[in-house]
Amino acid sequence: MKLSVFGCGYLGAVHAAAMASLGHDVIGVDPDAAKIAKLSAGQTPFFEPGLPEILSDAIASGRLRFTTDPAAAADADVHFIGVGTPQRKDSAGADMTYVNQAIADLLPHLKPGSLVVGKSTVPVGTATRLAELVNPTGARLAWNPEFLREGFAVKDTIEPDRLVYGVADETNDEDTAILDEVYATALSTGTPRIVTGYATAELVKVAANSFLATKISFINAMAEIAEVTGADVTQLADAIGHDARIGRRFLNAGVGFGGGCLPKDIRAFTARAEELGKGESVAFLKQVDEINLRRRQRIVDLVVDSFEGRPFGRRVAVLGLAFKPDSDDIRDSPALDVAVRLKGLGAEVISHDPEAMDNARRMHPQLTYADTAEQALTGAEAVVVVTEWREYRDLDPAATAALVDRPVVFDGRNVLDPTAWRTAGWTYTGMGR
């Protein structure tokens, strides 16, 4: 099929490349000329495993092109909207500027019978509003939320765990048939498909993220109790995780969640619920957010306490800057936040991350960045592991002890073996352990 993708950031670039890899002819549209030039050259503007390969192959095949000109999308039969909806600067709500602009850019080039498909995470009610703009052109609107995990985005696009189609009329199969053709490969392997109205499709993504955020903050709340009772939150998570109704995934206590989705999505959901007069229905999400932010401060407090309240001038190695491994995304990153807070207290912070340092430098040039983990560790008086990259998880505690001046480690993700580190002479502190 002929597809267009408006927005070539994280969501849009992955979607465009993945759709082209499945055999569709795709045009990616974005107003950022530098980004378009980079993508057209087969270079990714962010780190995502597997994306460079499918991007280069799709461009070489001729099935994928990028442009700043919305008119180039005129021949497409299906138009995906994959722009960002960041948190507004003046409130917790979602900033709809980019979605509104994408629709405005697309409207003059729509043809009767074409389908506009929203993938961006938006406040419930958005699709109905946008359909009133799209329908007069003879085109139609559907909403098809994304469920990408950074680090696994290519796989999640090509082999999704479910497909959700939000359509204007669930009894009319026309739009469903078009989307089935787009996702024919995934459907042929048995991927579940759920057809809903607009509102349900919009709620699916924010409801899923709210549930996951709640699960993470729940186990972090248990970590707070564990810390004052002598319990081990990791063992607790293992024990309750065997209950099939609960499950073990997302029950990892630590410094909490971050990134470009969970934090801003639960805040935007809360704001939208309040607009709808149902703020009490999701009031618990404010506590979820508060617990999450508290865990960042907790590990900072632990480091400060280890210096008897006097961190000024003490050398601290912060391992990790991205909000999660296999990503260079520093949006609302707990790891970067911890580094900045320690720096603000006067510590000499030396940070390292395998992929996120360039992004971190642009946002926080006041930090000191090490080219290697070993360089960050050398002479450190405290080590803080805040992103669970494999290279940090695999650190040899004995060899690492030989690099530092003071063998004190804070495991902000509970990924190190406490026994092994303590045996090697370290003072080990986990989160809720």
ZABALO-491611 format. One record per residue: x, y, z of N, C-alpha, C in turn. Coordinates in steps of 0.05 Angstrom, whole numbers, padded with zeros to 5 digits, always signed. Layout:
N
XYZXYZXYZ ...
This chain:
433
+00017-00024+00000+00000+00000+00000+00018+00025+00000 +00006+00047-00008+00020+00073-00006+00012+00087+00020 +00033+00091+00037+00028+00102+00063+00044+00128+00067 +00034+00146+00083+00050+00168+00093+00051+00167+00123 +00072+00178+00134+00075+00180+00163+00083+00209+00169 +00065+00223+00183+00071+00251+00191+00083+00251+00219 +00107+00261+00220+00123+00261+00245+00144+00239+00243 +00169+00247+00243+00191+00228+00240+00209+00228+00264 +00197+00231+00287+00212+00227+00312+00213+00198+00319 +00213+00192+00345+00217+00164+00354+00194+00146+00342 +00169+00153+00347+00147+00137+00338+00146+00136+00308 +00146+00159+00295+00142+00161+00266+00164+00148+00250 +00189+00152+00258+00211+00141+00243+00211+00111+00244 +00206+00100+00268+00205+00071+00271+00181+00060+00254 +00158+00073+00256+00135+00063+00241+00140+00064+00211 +00151+00085+00202+00156+00088+00173+00175+00066+00163 +00197+00063+00177+00217+00042+00169+00205+00014+00171 +00190+00009+00192+00179-00018+00195+00158-00024+00174 +00141-00004+00167+00121-00009+00147+00134-00013+00119 +00155+00001+00114+00170-00003+00089+00183-00030+00088 +00193-00039+00111+00205-00066+00112+00185-00088+00107 +00160-00082+00111+00139-00102+00106+00129-00101+00077 +00140-00083+00062+00133-00082+00033+00116-00058+00024 +00108-00041+00042+00092-00018+00035+00110+00004+00024 +00099+00022+00007+00113+00045-00002+00106+00068+00017 +00127+00079+00029+00123+00098+00052+00137+00124+00047 +00123+00146+00052+00136+00173+00052+00134+00184+00080 +00157+00191+00092+00157+00203+00119+00158+00233+00116 +00142+00248+00131+00140+00277+00129+00146+00290+00156 +00164+00309+00157+00170+00323+00181+00182+00350+00174 +00175+00371+00189+00185+00398+00182+00214+00403+00189 +00226+00385+00205+00254+00388+00213+00272+00379+00191 +00284+00399+00176+00300+00392+00153+00325+00376+00160 +00337+00382+00183+00361+00367+00192+00354+00338+00197 +00332+00334+00209+00323+00306+00215+00318+00291+00190 +00304+00304+00171+00298+00291+00145+00323+00285+00130 +00343+00302+00130+00368+00297+00116+00382+00273+00128 +00382+00271+00154+00395+00249+00168+00381+00222+00161 +00355+00222+00163+00340+00198+00157+00343+00190+00128 +00343+00209+00110+00346+00204+00081+00373+00191+00075 +00392+00197+00092+00419+00186+00088+00422+00159+00102 +00399+00149+00114+00400+00123+00127+00411+00125+00155 +00411+00149+00167+00422+00152+00194+00399+00157+00213 +00400+00144+00236+00378+00148+00256+00385+00171+00274 +00366+00188+00281+00371+00211+00298+00370+00204+00328 +00366+00178+00334+00365+00169+00362+00374+00139+00361 +00381+00129+00385+00390+00101+00387+00366+00083+00391 +00363+00063+00373+00343+00043+00376+00353+00018+00362 +00357-00004+00377+00368-00028+00365+00351-00039+00342 +00364-00045+00320+00350-00057+00297+00340-00036+00277 +00337-00011+00286+00326+00009+00267+00346+00017+00245 +00372+00020+00250+00390+00028+00228+00389+00008+00205 +00386-00018+00211+00386-00039+00190+00361-00037+00173 +00338-00036+00186+00314-00035+00169+00311-00008+00155 +00321+00013+00167+00320+00039+00154+00337+00040+00129 +00361+00030+00131+00379+00030+00107+00368+00012+00085 +00358-00012+00093+00348-00030+00073+00323-00019+00059 +00306-00005+00074+00281+00005+00062+00288+00028+00043 +00307+00045+00051+00315+00067+00033+00328+00056+00007 +00345+00036+00011+00358+00025-00013+00339+00011-00032 +00317+00000-00021+00297-00013-00037+00279+00006-00053 +00280+00032-00044+00263+00052-00057+00235+00054-00045 +00230+00037-00025+00203+00037-00013+00200+00059+00008 +00221+00072+00016+00220+00092+00038+00234+00117+00030 +00219+00139+00032+00230+00166+00027+00222+00185+00049 +00237+00206+00052+00231+00226+00072+00231+00254+00060 +00214+00272+00070+00212+00298+00059+00201+00318+00080 +00205+00343+00075+00193+00364+00091+00167+00375+00079 +00160+00365+00055+00137+00376+00040+00112+00358+00044 +00092+00368+00057+00067+00352+00061+00054+00344+00035 +00057+00360+00014+00045+00354-00011+00054+00327-00023 +00078+00318-00015+00088+00293-00025+00072+00269-00015 +00055+00274+00004+00038+00252+00015+00012+00249+00000 +00007+00266-00020-00019+00267-00033-00028+00240-00045 -00009+00224-00055-00015+00199-00068-00021+00176-00049 -00015+00180-00023-00018+00159-00004-00048+00152+00001 -00053+00127+00007-00080+00118+00013-00086+00119+00043 -00064+00116+00059-00067+00116+00088-00046+00135+00099 -00054+00153+00117-00037+00173+00128-00035+00169+00159 -00012+00162+00169-00008+00159+00197+00002+00184+00210 -00010+00191+00233-00001+00214+00249+00015+00203+00273 +00041+00208+00272+00058+00197+00293+00075+00218+00307 +00064+00241+00312+00078+00263+00325+00076+00261+00355 +00093+00276+00369+00094+00276+00398+00071+00292+00411 +00064+00284+00435+00045+00299+00451+00058+00303+00479 +00078+00321+00480+00092+00325+00506+00074+00338+00526 +00083+00339+00551+00069+00353+00572+00070+00383+00567 +00048+00397+00571+00048+00426+00567+00065+00439+00588 +00076+00462+00581+00094+00476+00599+00079+00489+00622 +00053+00495+00617+00037+00510+00637+00018+00492+00653 +00018+00466+00648+00000+00448+00662+00009+00420+00658 -00006+00401+00670+00000+00373+00667-00012+00361+00642 -00028+00376+00627-00042+00366+00604-00023+00361+00580 -00033+00347+00560-00018+00341+00536-00018+00365+00517 +00005+00371+00506+00008+00392+00486+00000+00381+00459 -00021+00391+00448-00032+00381+00423-00022+00397+00398 -00003+00414+00402+00007+00431+00381+00015+00415+00356 +00030+00394+00360+00042+00379+00338+00020+00362+00323 +00002+00351+00339-00020+00337+00326-00037+00355+00309 -00044+00378+00321-00061+00397+00306-00047+00407+00281 -00021+00412+00283-00006+00421+00260-00004+00400+00238 +00000+00375+00246+00002+00353+00227-00024+00350+00211 -00047+00352+00225-00073+00351+00212-00077+00374+00193 -00069+00398+00202-00071+00422+00185-00054+00420+00160 -00030+00408+00163-00013+00405+00140-00024+00384+00120 -00037+00364+00131-00047+00342+00115-00073+00348+00100 -00090+00363+00113-00118+00368+00102-00118+00376+00073 -00101+00395+00063-00104+00403+00035-00097+00381+00015 -00085+00359+00025-00075+00338+00007-00090+00312+00009 -00112+00313+00025-00128+00288+00027-00146+00285+00003 -00151+00260-00003-00169+00253-00025-00192+00236-00015 -00215+00237-00028-00237+00221-00019-00230+00191-00017 -00238+00179+00005-00233+00150+00008-00207+00144+00023 -00190+00164+00026-00165+00158+00041-00171+00157+00071 -00152+00145+00085-00156+00141+00114-00134+00155+00130 -00141+00172+00148-00122+00184+00166-00122+00168+00192 -00099+00159+00201-00097+00141+00224-00079+00154+00246 -00091+00160+00268-00076+00172+00290-00062+00150+00306 -00036+00154+00311-00021+00136+00329-00012+00150+00354 -00011+00176+00354-00002+00191+00377-00020+00186+00401 -00008+00189+00425-00023+00186+00450-00037+00213+00456 -00063+00213+00456-00078+00238+00458-00100+00236+00479 -00109+00259+00489-00131+00259+00508-00156+00248+00495 -00172+00233+00511-00197+00222+00500-00215+00245+00491 -00226+00241+00467-00243+00262+00455-00229+00275+00431 -00203+00271+00429-00188+00283+00407-00197+00273+00379 -00200+00247+00377-00207+00236+00351-00234+00247+00340 -00253+00249+00358-00279+00260+00349-00276+00288+00339 -00260+00304+00352-00255+00332+00343-00240+00332+00317 -00220+00315+00313-00205+00315+00288-00222+00304+00265 -00239+00285+00271-00256+00274+00250-00273+00295+00237 -00281+00315+00253-00298+00337+00242-00282+00354+00222 -00256+00353+00224-00239+00367+00204-00233+00350+00180 -00230+00324+00184-00222+00306+00163-00246+00298+00145 -00269+00293+00157-00292+00283+00142-00301+00300+00118 -00301+00327+00121-00309+00343+00098-00292+00339+00073 -00268+00329+00075-00251+00324+00052-00259+00299+00037 -00276+00283+00049-00283+00257+00037-00265+00234+00048 -00245+00242+00063-00228+00222+00077-00241+00214+00103 -00230+00194+00117-00241+00186+00143-00218+00184+00163 -00226+00182+00188-00206+00181+00210-00209+00155+00226 -00187+00143+00233-00186+00121+00252-00164+00126+00273 -00166+00112+00295-00145+00115+00316-00133+00088+00322 -00107+00086+00320-00092+00061+00322-00068+00065+00341 -00073+00064+00367-00052+00070+00387-00028+00052+00384 -00005+00063+00391+00020+00048+00391+00026+00038+00419 +00041+00015+00420+00048+00003+00445+00078-00004+00445 +00094+00016+00436+00123+00010+00433+00138+00011+00459 +00157-00007+00462+00176-00006+00484+00203+00003+00473 +00214+00025+00483+00240+00033+00473+00260+00011+00478 +00277+00006+00458+00295-00017+00459+00284-00041+00444 +00257-00042+00441+00244-00064+00427+00224-00053+00406 +00227-00028+00398+00207-00015+00382+00203-00027+00355 +00225-00036+00342+00222-00048+00316+00206-00074+00317 +00213-00091+00336+00198-00116+00340+00169-00110+00347 +00164-00091+00364+00137-00085+00373+00120-00074+00350 +00133-00062+00330+00118-00052+00307+00112-00074+00287 +00132-00090+00282+00129-00111+00262+00114-00135+00273 +00118-00141+00299+00105-00163+00312+00091-00154+00337 +00070-00138+00334+00057-00126+00358+00042-00148+00374 +00039-00143+00400+00025-00162+00417-00005-00159+00414 -00015-00137+00403-00043-00133+00396-00046-00109+00378 -00067-00108+00363-00074-00085+00346-00101-00075+00355 -00103-00049+00359-00128-00036+00366-00136-00016+00344 -00160-00019+00334-00170+00000+00313-00193+00015+00326 -00190+00041+00328-00213+00058+00336-00225+00070+00312 -00250+00064+00307-00264+00073+00282-00290+00087+00289 -00299+00103+00270-00324+00119+00275-00348+00101+00277 -00349+00080+00261-00372+00062+00261-00362+00033+00262 -00366+00020+00285-00356-00007+00289-00371-00027+00272 -00394-00020+00261-00409-00038+00244-00401-00036+00215 -00385-00016+00208-00376-00013+00180-00347-00024+00178 -00344-00044+00161-00318-00058+00159-00298-00045+00141 -00305-00022+00128-00288-00011+00107-00261-00002+00119 -00262+00013+00141-00237+00023+00152-00221+00000+00164 -00235-00019+00176-00222-00042+00188-00207-00058+00166 -00220-00061+00143-00207-00076+00121-00182-00062+00111 -00182-00035+00111-00158-00021+00102-00135-00026+00122 -00141-00024+00148-00120-00028+00168-00111-00057+00168 -00129-00075+00162-00121-00104+00161-00101-00108+00138 -00104-00093+00117-00085-00095+00095-00058-00084+00103 -00058-00061+00117-00033-00050+00127-00019-00070+00145 -00033-00083+00162-00021-00101+00182-00025-00130+00175 -00026-00136+00150-00031-00164+00141-00011-00183+00152 +00015-00175+00152+00036-00193+00162+00031-00201+00191 +00026-00181+00208+00022-00187+00236-00003-00204+00240 -00024-00197+00226-00050-00212+00229-00047-00241+00220 -00029-00246+00200-00026-00273+00190-00013-00291+00210 +00000-00280+00231+00013-00296+00251-00004-00298+00276 -00029-00288+00275-00047-00292+00297-00048-00269+00317 -00037-00245+00310-00038-00222+00328-00067-00215+00334 -00074-00213+00359-00102-00205+00366-00109-00177+00355 -00133-00175+00345-00143-00149+00335-00169-00142+00349 -00170-00117+00359-00193-00107+00374-00203-00082+00360 -00228-00083+00352-00241-00060+00338-00259-00046+00358 -00255-00020+00362-00269-00004+00382-00279+00022+00370 -00292+00038+00386-00298+00065+00379-00274+00083+00385 -00276+00108+00378-00254+00126+00382-00245+00128+00411 -00264+00132+00429-00258+00137+00457-00243+00114+00470 -00251+00090+00464-00238+00066+00475-00209+00064+00465 -00205+00069+00439-00178+00067+00428-00160+00088+00440 -00171+00112+00445-00155+00133+00458-00147+00126+00486 -00166+00113+00500-00162+00106+00528-00143+00083+00532 -00142+00065+00512-00126+00041+00515-00097+00047+00523 -00084+00065+00508-00056+00071+00514-00052+00083+00541 -00068+00104+00548-00063+00117+00574-00072+00099+00597 -00091+00081+00592-00099+00062+00613-00077+00042+00618 -00065+00032+00596-00043+00013+00598-00019+00025+00613 -00012+00049+00605+00011+00062+00618+00005+00069+00647 -00019+00076+00653-00027+00082+00680-00025+00057+00697 -00033+00034+00686-00032+00009+00701-00003+00002+00707 +00014+00003+00686+00042-00004+00690+00056+00015+00709 +00050+00041+00707+00062+00060+00726+00053+00054+00755 +00027+00047+00758+00017+00040+00784+00031+00015+00796 +00036-00004+00779+00049-00029+00788+00078-00023+00797 +00092-00006+00782+00119+00002+00790+00119+00017+00816 +00101+00037+00818+00100+00053+00843+00090+00036+00866 +00074+00016+00862+00065-00001+00883+00089-00016+00896 +00106-00028+00879+00129-00042+00890+00149-00023+00902 +00151+00002+00892+00168+00021+00904+00157+00031+00931 +00131+00031+00934+00119+00037+00960+00125+00015+00980 +00125-00010+00970+00132-00033+00987+00162-00031+00994 +00178-00020+00976+00207-00017+00982+00211+00002+01005 +00194+00023+01006+00196+00043+01028+00189+00029+01055 +00170+00011+01055+00163-00003+01079+00185-00023+01086 +00196-00036+01065+00218-00056+01069+00242-00043+01082 +00248-00018+01074+00271-00005+01085+00270+00001+01115 +00246+00003+01126+00244+00009+01155+00237-00016+01171 +00234-00038+01157+00227-00063+01172+00247-00085+01169 +00267-00081+01150+00287-00102+01146+00279-00123+01126 +00257-00119+01112+00248-00137+01091+00264-00133+01066 +00263-00152+01048+00276-00150+01022+00255-00148+01000 +00252-00125+00987+00231-00121+00968+00234-00139+00944 +00259-00147+00937+00262-00165+00914+00250-00192+00920 +00255-00202+00943+00243-00228+00951+00213-00225+00953 +00204-00202+00963+00175-00198+00964+00163-00198+00937 +00176-00185+00917+00165-00185+00890+00165-00213+00878 +00186-00228+00883+00187-00256+00873+00163-00271+00884 +00158-00268+00910+00137-00283+00923+00109-00276+00913 +00103-00250+00912+00076-00243+00902+00074-00246+00872 +00096-00245+00858+00096-00248+00829+00088-00276+00819 +00090-00296+00837+00082-00323+00829+00051-00325+00828 +00037-00305+00839+00008-00305+00837+00002-00296+00808 -00012-00314+00793-00017-00308+00765-00034-00283+00761 -00049-00276+00782-00065-00251+00780-00048-00226+00782 -00024-00229+00792-00006-00206+00796+00016-00206+00775 +00031-00228+00774+00053-00230+00755+00078-00215+00764 +00101-00224+00756+00127-00213+00765+00136-00189+00749 +00127-00186+00724+00137-00164+00708+00128-00137+00719 +00146-00117+00717+00142-00090+00727+00140-00089+00757 +00150-00109+00771+00152-00108+00800+00181-00106+00809 +00196-00089+00795+00224-00085+00802+00227-00058+00816 +00233-00059+00842+00236-00034+00857+00262-00020+00849 +00263+00006+00852+00287+00020+00845+00283+00050+00846 +00295+00065+00828+00292+00094+00827+00268+00103+00811 +00252+00084+00801+00227+00091+00789+00228+00093+00758 +00205+00100+00747+00203+00101+00718+00207+00129+00707 +00213+00130+00682+00217+00156+00668+00211+00153+00639 +00224+00169+00622+00220+00167+00593+00198+00186+00583 +00193+00184+00558+00175+00203+00544+00146+00194+00545 +00139+00172+00558+00111+00162+00558+00098+00161+00585 +00107+00143+00603+00093+00139+00628+00089+00164+00644 +00110+00180+00650+00105+00203+00667+00085+00223+00656 +00090+00231+00630+00072+00251+00619+00045+00240+00613 +00043+00214+00607+00016+00203+00601-00002+00202+00625 +00010+00194+00649-00008+00193+00672-00015+00221+00681 +00002+00240+00677-00005+00268+00684-00026+00279+00665 -00023+00273+00640-00043+00283+00620-00070+00269+00624 -00069+00243+00632-00094+00228+00637-00109+00241+00661 -00093+00247+00682-00105+00260+00705-00118+00287+00698 -00103+00302+00682-00113+00329+00674-00139+00326+00657 -00139+00307+00639-00163+00303+00623-00187+00294+00639 -00182+00276+00658-00203+00266+00676-00215+00289+00692 -00198+00308+00700-00208+00331+00715-00225+00349+00697 -00217+00351+00672-00233+00367+00652-00260+00355+00648 -00261+00328+00649-00286+00313+00645-00303+00312+00671 -00293+00324+00693-00308+00323+00718-00305+00297+00732 -00285+00281+00725-00281+00255+00738-00252+00253+00749 -00242+00274+00759-00215+00274+00770-00212+00254+00793 -00233+00250+00808-00231+00231+00831-00227+00202+00822 -00234+00196+00797-00231+00169+00787-00202+00161+00784 -00185+00180+00778-00157+00174+00774-00139+00190+00793 -00151+00198+00816-00136+00214+00835-00112+00199+00845 -00114+00172+00846-00091+00156+00855-00066+00159+00838 -00070+00167+00813-00047+00171+00796-00028+00193+00805 -00039+00212+00820-00022+00233+00831-00003+00221+00852 -00013+00202+00867+00004+00188+00887+00024+00170+00873 +00016+00158+00851+00034+00141+00835+00058+00159+00827 +00052+00183+00817+00072+00201+00808+00090+00210+00831 +00077+00216+00854+00093+00225+00877+00111+00203+00888 +00102+00178+00889+00119+00156+00898+00143+00154+00879 +00137+00155+00853+00158+00152+00833+00180+00173+00837 +00172+00198+00840+00192+00220+00844+00207+00218+00870 +00193+00207+00890+00205+00204+00917+00229+00185+00916 +00228+00165+00899+00249+00144+00898+00275+00156+00887 +00273+00176+00870+00297+00190+00860+00311+00204+00884 +00295+00218+00899+00307+00232+00922+00318+00213+00943 +00305+00189+00945+00314+00170+00965+00343+00161+00960 +00350+00155+00935+00377+00146+00930+00397+00169+00934 +00389+00193+00928+00406+00217+00933+00411+00219+00963 +00390+00216+00979+00393+00217+01008+00412+00196+01018 +00410+00172+01007+00427+00150+01016+00457+00157+01010 +00462+00168+00987+00490+00176+00980+00499+00197+00999 +00483+00217+01004+00490+00239+01022+00495+00229+01050 +00478+00211+01059+00481+00200+01086+00508+00184+01089 +00516+00172+01067+00542+00157+01068+00566+00175+01072 +00562+00201+01065+00583+00221+01069+00577+00237+01095 +00560+00226+01112+00553+00239+01138+00542+00267+01133 +00526+00269+01111+00513+00294+01105+00530+00315+01092 +00555+00308+01085+00573+00328+01073+00583+00318+01046 +00567+00320+01025+00575+00309+00998+00593+00328+00982 +00597+00353+00992+00611+00373+00976+00640+00363+00970 +00646+00363+00944+00673+00356+00935+00678+00326+00934 +00659+00310+00943+00663+00281+00942+00658+00270+00915 +00675+00252+00905+00673+00242+00878+00653+00219+00876 +00632+00222+00860+00611+00202+00858+00609+00194+00828 +00611+00168+00823+00608+00157+00796+00578+00149+00793 +00565+00162+00773+00537+00156+00767+00537+00140+00741 +00529+00115+00743+00529+00097+00720+00501+00095+00708 +00498+00108+00686+00472+00109+00672+00461+00137+00671 +00450+00144+00648+00438+00170+00644+00411+00167+00629 +00409+00147+00612+00383+00142+00598+00363+00132+00618 +00337+00135+00612+00317+00127+00630+00314+00096+00632 +00325+00082+00611+00325+00053+00611+00348+00044+00593 +00356+00018+00596+00377+00009+00578+00368+00005+00550 +00387+00003+00531+00381+00000+00502+00366+00024+00491 +00372+00048+00502+00359+00072+00493+00378+00096+00499 +00376+00117+00484+00391+00142+00490+00372+00163+00499 +00348+00156+00507+00326+00174+00514+00331+00184+00543 +00333+00210+00547+00337+00222+00573+00313+00237+00583 +00291+00235+00568+00267+00250+00577+00258+00239+00604 +00255+00258+00623+00246+00251+00650+00261+00227+00661 +00287+00226+00656+00303+00203+00664+00310+00204+00694 +00302+00184+00710+00310+00184+00738+00340+00184+00741 +00355+00170+00723+00384+00169+00725+00396+00196+00722 +00389+00211+00702+00400+00238+00698+00391+00256+00720 +00367+00253+00730+00357+00270+00752+00375+00266+00777 +00382+00241+00783+00398+00235+00806+00426+00248+00803 +00437+00246+00779+00463+00259+00774+00462+00289+00779 +00441+00302+00768+00438+00331+00771+00434+00339+00800 +00418+00323+00815+00413+00330+00843+00438+00328+00859 +00454+00307+00855+00479+00304+00869+00499+00326+00862 +00499+00334+00837+00516+00356+00829+00507+00382+00843 +00481+00386+00845+00471+00409+00858+00477+00411+00887 +00483+00388+00900+00491+00387+00928+00521+00390+00932 +00535+00394+00910+00564+00399+00911+00581+00376+00907 +00570+00352+00901+00587+00329+00896+00601+00332+00869 +00624+00320+00866+00638+00318+00841+00627+00294+00826 +00608+00298+00809+00594+00276+00795+00608+00270+00769 +00615+00245+00765+00627+00235+00740+00607+00215+00729 +00595+00221+00706+00573+00204+00695+00582+00189+00670 +00570+00167+00666+00575+00151+00642+00549+00137+00633 +00546+00134+00607+00524+00119+00595+00533+00110+00567 +00528+00085+00559+00537+00076+00533+00526+00091+00509 +00502+00103+00512+00489+00115+00489+00479+00143+00494 +00473+00151+00518+00458+00176+00523+00475+00200+00530 +00501+00198+00529+00518+00220+00539+00516+00245+00521 +00514+00242+00495+00511+00266+00478+00486+00281+00484 +00463+00267+00488+00438+00280+00495+00440+00293+00522 +00453+00279+00541+00456+00291+00568+00473+00316+00568 +00494+00315+00552+00512+00339+00551+00497+00363+00541 +00480+00359+00521+00465+00382+00510+00446+00394+00531 +00435+00377+00547+00416+00387+00567+00429+00396+00593 +00450+00382+00601+00464+00388+00626+00494+00389+00623 +00504+00411+00610+00533+00413+00606+00549+00417+00632 +00535+00422+00654+00549+00426+00679+00560+00400+00691 +00549+00377+00681+00559+00352+00691+00586+00344+00678 +00601+00327+00691+00625+00316+00679+00619+00288+00668 +00628+00283+00644+00622+00258+00631+00647+00242+00625 +00646+00216+00631+00669+00199+00627+00665+00183+00601 +00687+00178+00587+00685+00163+00561+00680+00134+00566 +00688+00124+00589+00683+00095+00595+00674+00093+00624 +00662+00070+00630+00654+00065+00657+00678+00064+00676 +00700+00052+00666+00724+00051+00683+00734+00078+00690 +00733+00097+00671+00742+00124+00676+00724+00137+00698 +00698+00132+00696+00680+00143+00716+00685+00132+00744 +00692+00106+00745+00696+00092+00770+00723+00099+00783 +00742+00107+00768+00769+00112+00779+00769+00134+00799 +00777+00128+00823+00778+00148+00845+00752+00154+00858 +00730+00140+00850+00704+00146+00861+00702+00139+00891 +00687+00156+00906+00682+00151+00934+00654+00139+00938 +00638+00138+00918+00612+00125+00918+00605+00119+00889 +00593+00096+00885+00584+00088+00858+00553+00085+00859 +00540+00097+00840+00510+00096+00839+00502+00084+00812 +00490+00061+00812+00480+00048+00787+00451+00055+00784 +00445+00070+00763+00417+00080+00760+00404+00073+00733 +00419+00061+00715+00407+00050+00690+00419+00022+00687 +00402+00002+00684+00411-00026+00685+00423-00036+00659 +00442-00021+00647+00456-00030+00624+00471-00056+00630 +00473-00074+00611+00486-00099+00615+00515-00096+00625 +00529-00076+00614+00557-00073+00622+00560-00066+00652 +00540-00053+00663+00541-00047+00691+00532-00071+00708 +00513-00086+00698+00505-00110+00712+00527-00131+00713 +00544-00130+00693+00566-00150+00690+00592-00141+00703 +00592-00118+00716+00617-00108+00728+00627-00129+00748 +00653-00134+00748+00665-00152+00767+00671-00136+00793 +00658-00144+00815+00661-00128+00840+00690-00126+00850 +00705-00147+00847+00733-00146+00856+00750-00127+00839 +00747-00129+00813+00762-00112+00795+00753-00083+00798 +00727-00079+00802+00717-00051+00806+00727-00039+00831 +00729-00056+00852+00739-00046+00878+00768-00034+00875 +00783-00046+00857+00811-00036+00853+00812-00009+00840 +00790+00000+00828+00789+00026+00814+00781+00049+00833 +00765+00043+00853+00753+00065+00869+00770+00071+00893 +00765+00094+00905+00779+00102+00929+00763+00092+00954 +00737+00088+00950+00720+00080+00973+00699+00061+00962 +00700+00035+00969+00682+00016+00958+00654+00017+00970 +00638+00036+00961+00611+00040+00970+00593+00041+00945 +00574+00023+00942+00557+00023+00918+00528+00024+00925 +00513+00039+00909+00484+00042+00913+00471+00031+00887 +00456+00010+00891+00444-00004+00868+00416+00006+00864 +00414+00027+00847+00388+00039+00843+00368+00023+00827 +00376+00000+00817+00358-00017+00801+00357-00045+00812 +00371-00050+00834+00371-00077+00847+00379-00099+00827 +00400-00093+00811+00409-00112+00791+00436-00125+00797 +00449-00116+00818+00475-00127+00826+00470-00149+00847 +00489-00167+00849+00488-00189+00869+00499-00179+00895 +00482-00174+00915+00492-00162+00941+00514-00179+00954 +00510-00206+00953+00530-00223+00966+00557-00221+00953 +00557-00221+00926+00583-00220+00911+00597-00193+00917 +00582-00171+00917+00594-00145+00921+00604-00142+00950 +00588-00152+00969+00597-00150+00997+00621-00168+01002 +00621-00191+00989+00644-00209+00993+00670-00196+00982 +00667-00179+00961+00690-00166+00949+00698-00141+00965 +00685-00136+00987+00693-00114+01005+00676-00089+01002 +00655-00090+00987+00638-00067+00982+00617-00063+01004 +00611-00039+01011+00587-00032+01026+00565-00029+01005 +00546-00048+01005+00525-00049+00984+00499-00039+00996 +00485-00022+00982+00459-00013+00989+00440-00014+00965 +00419-00030+00967+00399-00031+00946+00375-00014+00954 +00354-00016+00938+00330-00001+00942+00309-00020+00955 +00305-00017+00981+00285-00034+00994+00296-00062+01000 +00322-00064+01002+00335-00090+01007+00350-00089+01034 
